[in-house]
């Protein structure tokens, strides 16, 4: 990945005081960063002599993460990015699967190199893991070219400049968080690392009086709106996913937030479609249109297909799964939806689809209906195993004094009976995974306990 290192080198020779990393207690210029990088490369030369090139990183968002990542790619090693919230056993399983020879971590995780007979050398690449909310996490191999292409597409769309700021609002071990770093480097801009991913810490970046990009998931967007954020220095608030409720989208737009909605994944190196504020006002449920030489198509059975020069290379050591997903240069996403006038409308993931008595049920349709009820804060609908129907829809609700009977009365004439939840579970909050998305695995466990 020496092309990315060359961007850092070039940025370091421009304005030597140009900031690269800003935190609450220090600022590191591109020049300072590049000089320190050269020192660390010497310190970690021994990594190149290890049995495999795969080196793990398991750090929270930090200056140390950024240094370690660029040290590895400067030596043509393969960074493997690990979720910091994994249990020890989960970490060890992924370390073994990904054939890591060494891991940078704040924990005391001890591991041994496993059987390397299946080790697959991969050059100029990194490994990120899918979130694993619906199945076992897979190692997604992304190339340097994909990272650069994705960052350039973003830059061209937003006419980005070196004077802007990228707020580190997503975990760096997630593709969305990592791309914040890469976009900053490509543009010679700065990245702001808050003390935490809490909204109160994220918003401190606005005090720097630089135009900012803020990438969020729906739960973060909700917290931002509850904190009455000012949009003066927000160039774009970018929310990902079809799970963003209509009422949340409209509230943000009505408050003048420069909201953009995007669609993408680890396999597409972040966003491949985007909707601006004008499009969202008219079509708040859309996930945008393909931009900058990305292409979207829909298969005969409704699956979303992506063609782009930002697609992943393959899944690590999973040839069969790769062949299912990458066909003829196209990525079959496993998401279902449709295109209307070039805009993508997502309906559900294949894994989220509830099949009850032979009928296909879209949980998003039910969730959006229930969210229309005053007092409903959050809702998630999943399928529960049922002896008679195979699966039936059930709803998890976070509300203010809304009863099950009130919900039933509201929806009974608005959707078919087979779509109406058969059970309601009232919670204080919905469980979230490491990137702030609803963890449907944990909800499923609740229905089985």
C-alpha positions in Angstrom: 0.0 0.0 0.0 2.8 2.4 -0.8 0.5 4.7 -2.8 -1.2 5.7 0.4 2.1 6.3 2.2 3.1 8.5 -0.8 0.1 10.6 0.0 1.3 11.1 3.6 4.8 11.9 2.4 3.5 14.4 -0.1 1.3 16.0 2.5 4.2 16.2 4.9 6.3 18.2 2.4 3.6 20.8 1.8 2.7 23.1 4.7 4.8 21.5 7.5 2.3 22.7 10.0 -0.7 21.2 8.2 -2.5 19.1 10.9 -3.2 15.4 10.3 -4.5 14.2 13.7 -6.3 16.4 16.1 -7.4 15.3 19.6 -8.5 17.2 22.7 -5.0 17.3 24.1 -2.6 17.3 21.1 -2.3 18.0 17.4 0.1 16.1 15.1 1.0 17.6 11.7 1.6 15.5 8.6 5.3 16.3 8.9 5.5 15.2 12.5 3.5 12.1 11.7 5.7 11.1 8.7 8.9 11.5 10.7 7.6 9.4 13.5 6.4 6.8 11.0 10.0 6.4 9.7 11.3 5.8 13.2 8.6 3.2 14.0 9.3 1.4 10.7 12.8 0.7 12.0 11.5 -0.4 15.4 9.1 -2.9 13.8 11.3 -4.3 11.1 11.2 -7.7 12.7 7.6 -8.1 11.6 8.7 -8.8 8.1 10.5 -11.9 9.2 7.5 -13.5 10.8 5.8 -16.7 9.3 2.9 -14.7 7.8 2.3 -11.1 6.7 -1.0 -10.9 8.5 -0.6 -8.7 11.6 -3.5 -7.9 13.9 -4.6 -4.5 15.2 -7.0 -4.4 18.2 -7.0 -0.8 19.4 -9.7 1.7 20.1 -9.8 4.8 18.0 -6.5 6.4 18.8 -3.3 7.9 17.5 -1.7 4.5 18.2 -4.1 2.8 15.8 -3.2 5.2 13.0 0.5 4.9 13.5 0.3 1.1 13.7 -1.9 0.8 10.6 0.5 2.9 8.4 3.6 1.2 9.8 2.2 -2.2 8.6 1.2 -1.1 5.2 4.5 0.8 4.7 6.3 -2.6 5.2 3.8 -4.3 2.8 2.3 -6.3 5.6 -1.4 -7.0 5.9 -3.3 -5.3 8.7 -6.1 -7.4 10.2 -8.5 -5.2 12.0 -10.2 -6.7 15.2 -13.2 -5.5 17.1 -12.0 -4.3 20.5 -15.2 -5.5 22.1 -14.7 -9.2 21.4 -14.4 -11.7 24.1 -11.0 -13.4 24.5 -12.3 -16.6 22.9 -13.8 -14.6 20.0 -10.5 -12.8 19.4 -8.5 -16.0 19.5 -10.8 -17.7 17.0 -10.5 -14.8 14.5 -6.8 -14.6 15.1 -6.4 -18.3 14.2 -8.8 -18.0 11.2 -6.8 -15.0 9.8 -3.4 -16.5 10.4 -2.0 -13.6 12.3 1.7 -13.8 13.3 1.5 -10.9 15.7 -1.2 -8.7 17.2 -1.0 -5.1 18.5 -3.4 -4.9 21.3 -4.0 -3.2 24.7 -5.2 -6.6 26.1 -3.0 -9.4 27.4 -4.3 -11.9 24.8 -1.9 -14.7 24.3 -2.1 -16.7 21.1 -0.2 -19.3 19.2 0.2 -19.5 15.4 -2.1 -22.2 14.2 -1.9 -24.5 11.2 -0.6 -22.4 8.3 -1.3 -25.0 5.6 -4.2 -22.8 4.4 -2.5 -19.5 4.7 -3.2 -17.3 1.7 -0.6 -14.6 1.0 -2.3 -11.4 0.0 -0.3 -8.4 -1.2 -1.3 -4.7 -0.9 -4.4 -5.5 1.1 -6.0 -5.5 4.5 -8.6 -7.7 6.2 -11.7 -6.3 7.9 -14.4 -8.5 9.3 -18.1 -8.3 8.5 -20.1 -7.2 11.5 -21.5 -10.7 12.1 -24.9 -9.5 13.2 -26.6 -12.2 11.1 -24.0 -14.8 10.6 -20.4 -15.8 11.3 -18.0 -12.9 10.7 -16.0 -13.2 7.4 -12.6 -11.8 6.6 -13.1 -9.3 3.8 -10.0 -8.6 1.8 -9.8 -5.0 0.5 -7.0 -3.8 -1.8 -5.1 -0.5 -1.7 -6.7 0.5 -5.0 -10.2 0.0 -3.5 -9.4 2.2 -0.6 -8.0 5.0 -2.8 -10.8 4.7 -5.3 -13.5 5.0 -2.6 -11.8 8.0 -1.0 -11.5 9.8 -4.4 -15.1 9.2 -5.2 -16.1 10.7 -1.9 -13.8 13.7 -2.5 -15.2 14.3 -5.9 -18.8 14.1 -4.8 -18.3 16.6 -1.9 -15.6 18.8 -3.6 -13.5 18.1 -0.5 -10.5 20.3 0.5 -7.5 20.1 2.7 -9.1 22.7 5.1 -11.9 20.3 6.2 -12.1 17.9 9.1 -13.2 14.3 9.4 -14.7 13.4 12.8 -13.8 9.9 13.9 -17.3 9.0 14.8 -17.2 5.3 13.9 -14.7 2.6 15.1 -11.5 2.4 13.0 -11.8 -1.4 12.9 -15.0 -1.0 10.9 -14.6 -0.1 7.1 -16.7 3.1 7.7 -14.3 4.3 10.4 -11.1 3.3 8.5 -12.3 5.2 5.5 -12.4 8.4 7.5 -8.6 8.1 7.9 -8.1 7.3 4.2 -10.3 10.2 3.1 -8.3 12.6 5.3 -5.0 11.4 3.9 -6.1 11.6 0.2 -7.2 15.2 0.7 -4.4 16.3 3.0 -7.1 17.1 5.6 -7.3 16.5 9.3 -9.0 13.8 11.3 -10.4 14.6 14.8 -10.3 11.8 17.4 -12.7 12.5 20.2 -12.3 11.0 23.7 -15.2 8.7 23.0 -17.9 8.0 20.5 -20.5 9.8 22.7 -22.2 12.6 21.0 -21.1 15.1 23.6 -17.4 14.3 22.7 -18.1 14.2 18.9 -19.6 17.7 19.0 -16.4 19.2 20.5 -14.9 19.0 17.0 -17.3 21.9 16.0 -15.3 24.2 18.3 -12.4 24.0 15.9 -14.4 26.0 13.5 -13.5 23.9 10.5 -16.1 22.4 8.1 -16.7 18.9 9.2 -17.9 15.5 7.9 -19.7 13.4 10.4 -20.6 9.8 9.6 -23.2 8.2 11.9 -25.5 5.3 12.4 -29.2 6.0 13.1 -28.8 5.8 16.9 -26.1 8.4 16.8 -28.2 10.6 14.6 -31.0 10.4 17.1 -28.6 11.5 19.9 -27.4 14.4 17.8 -30.9 15.7 17.3 -31.7 15.3 21.0 -28.6 17.5 21.7 -29.9 20.2 19.3 -26.7 20.3 17.2 -25.8 23.4 15.2 -25.2 22.8 11.5 -22.9 25.9 11.0 -19.7 23.9 10.6 -21.3 20.6 9.5 -20.7 20.2 5.8 -22.3 16.8 5.8 -23.9 14.4 8.3 -23.8 11.0 6.6 -26.1 8.3 7.9 -25.8 4.7 6.6 -28.4 2.0 6.2 -32.0 1.4 5.2 -32.8 1.1 8.9 -33.0 4.9 9.4 -36.6 5.5 10.3 -38.5 8.0 8.2 -39.4 10.2 11.2 -35.7 10.5 12.2 -34.7 11.5 8.6 -37.5 14.1 8.4 -36.6 15.5 11.9 -33.0 16.0 10.8 -34.0 17.7 7.5 -36.6 19.9 9.3 -33.9 21.1 11.7 -31.7 22.1 8.7 -29.1 19.3 9.2 -27.1 18.8 5.9 -28.2 15.1 5.9 -27.0 12.5 3.3 -28.0 8.9 3.4 -25.7 6.2 2.0 -25.6 2.6 1.2 -22.5 0.4 1.3 -20.7 -2.3 3.2 -17.3 -3.8 4.1 -17.4 -5.6 0.7 -17.9 -2.3 -1.2 -15.3 -0.3 0.8 -18.0 1.9 2.3 -20.6 3.9 0.4 -21.6 3.2 -3.2 -24.8 5.2 -3.4 -25.8 8.4 -1.8 -29.0 10.6 -1.4 -28.7 14.4 -0.8 -31.0 16.5 1.2 -33.2 17.4 -1.7 -33.7 13.7 -2.7 -34.4 12.8 1.0 -37.1 15.4 1.4 -39.0 13.8 -1.5 -38.0 10.2 -0.9 -36.9 9.8 2.8 -36.8 6.0 2.6 -34.4 5.9 -0.4 -30.7 5.0 0.0 -29.6 7.2 -2.9 -28.3 6.7 -6.4 -25.0 5.2 -7.5 -22.3 7.8 -7.8 -19.0 8.3 -9.6 -18.9 5.2 -11.8 -20.6 2.9 -9.3 -23.4 0.8 -10.8 -26.5 -0.7 -9.1 -28.7 -3.4 -10.6 -31.5 -5.6 -9.3 -31.7 -9.3 -10.0 -34.8 -11.1 -11.1 -35.6 -12.1 -7.5 -35.0 -8.5 -6.1 -31.4 -8.8 -4.9 -29.2 -5.6 -5.1 -26.1 -6.1 -7.3 -23.2 -3.7 -7.2 -20.5 -3.1 -9.8 -17.6 -0.8 -8.7 -13.9 -0.4 -8.6 -14.1 -0.4 -4.8 -15.3 -4.0 -4.5 -13.4 -6.4 -2.2 -11.0 -9.0 -3.6 -12.4 -12.1 -1.8 -13.3 -13.5 1.6 -10.2 -14.8 3.3 -10.0 -18.6 2.9 -13.7 -18.9 1.9 -13.6 -19.6 -1.8 -17.1 -21.0 -2.0 -18.6 -18.0 -0.2 -16.6 -15.7 -2.5 -17.9 -17.4 -5.6 -21.5 -17.0 -4.4 -21.0 -13.2 -3.9 -18.6 -12.2 -6.6 -19.9 -13.2 -10.0 -18.6 -11.6 -13.3 -17.2 -8.6 -11.5 -20.5 -8.0 -9.7 -21.2 -8.2 -6.0 -24.4 -9.9 -5.0 -25.1 -8.1 -1.7 -27.8 -10.3 -0.1 -29.9 -7.1 0.3 -33.3 -6.8 -1.4 -34.8 -3.7 -2.9 -35.7 -1.9 -6.1 -34.7 1.0 -8.2 -37.0 3.9 -9.1 -35.7 6.7 -11.3 -32.2 5.7 -10.4 -32.8 5.8 -6.6 -32.3 2.7 -4.6 -35.0 1.6 -2.1 -33.9 -1.1 0.3 -36.5 -3.4 1.7 -34.6 -6.0 3.8 -31.7 -8.3 4.0 -32.2 -11.9 2.9 -31.3 -12.9 6.4 -33.8 -10.5 7.9 -36.7 -11.6 5.7 -39.4 -13.5 7.7 -41.0 -16.4 5.9 -44.2 -17.3 7.7 -46.4 -20.0 6.2 -44.9 -19.4 2.8 -45.5 -15.6 2.9 -42.5 -13.2 2.8 -42.7 -10.6 5.5 -40.5 -7.4 5.4 -39.8 -6.4 9.0 -38.9 -2.8 7.9 -42.5 -2.3 6.8 -43.8 -3.3 10.2 -41.2 -1.2 12.1 -42.0 2.0 10.1 -45.7 1.5 10.8 -45.3 1.0 14.6 -42.9 4.0 14.7 -45.8 6.2 13.6 -47.4 5.7 17.0 -46.8 8.6 19.4 -44.7 7.5 22.3 -42.8 4.7 20.4 -39.1 5.5 20.7 -37.6 2.4 19.0 -38.7 -0.9 17.5 -37.1 -3.9 15.9 -39.1 -6.8 14.3 -37.5 -10.2 13.8 -38.8 -13.7 13.1 -39.4 -16.2 15.9 -39.5 -19.9 15.3 -43.0 -21.3 15.2 -44.0 -25.0 15.0 -47.0 -24.3 12.8 -45.9 -21.4 10.6 -42.1 -21.9 10.5 -41.5 -18.3 11.8 -43.8 -15.5 13.0 -43.0 -11.8 13.4 -42.4 -10.5 16.9 -41.6 -6.9 17.9 -39.2 -5.5 20.5 -40.4 -2.1 21.7 -38.9 0.9 23.5 -41.7 3.3 24.4 -43.2 5.8 26.8 -46.3 4.2 28.3 -47.6 2.7 25.1 -49.3 -0.6 25.7 -49.4 -3.7 23.6 -53.1 -3.3 23.1 -52.7 0.3 21.7 -50.2 -1.0 19.2 -52.4 -3.8 18.1 -55.3 -1.4 17.6 -53.3 1.0 15.6 -51.9 -1.6 13.1 -54.7 -4.0 12.8 -56.4 -2.5 9.7 -53.2 -1.1 8.2 -51.3 -4.3 7.4 -52.3 -7.9 6.7 -52.9 -10.1 9.7 -50.0 -12.5 8.9 -47.6 -9.5 9.1 -48.8 -8.4 12.5 -46.4 -9.3 15.3 -47.6 -12.3 17.4 -45.6 -11.3 20.4 -44.4 -8.0 21.9 -41.4 -7.6 24.1 -41.0 -4.3 25.9 -37.4 -3.2 26.7 -35.6 -0.2 28.3 -33.3 -0.1 25.2 -32.5 -2.2 22.2 -29.1 -4.1 22.2 -26.6 -2.6 19.9 -23.5 -4.0 18.2 -20.1 -2.4 18.0 -21.1 0.1 15.3 -24.3 1.1 17.0 -26.7 -1.0 14.9 -29.4 -3.1 16.5 -28.0 -6.5 17.4 -30.7 -8.9 16.1 -28.7 -11.9 17.3 -29.3 -10.8 20.9 -33.0 -10.2 20.3 -33.2 -13.7 18.8 -31.7 -15.1 22.0 -34.4 -13.3 24.0 -37.2 -15.0 22.1 -35.6 -18.5 22.7 -34.9 -18.0 26.4 
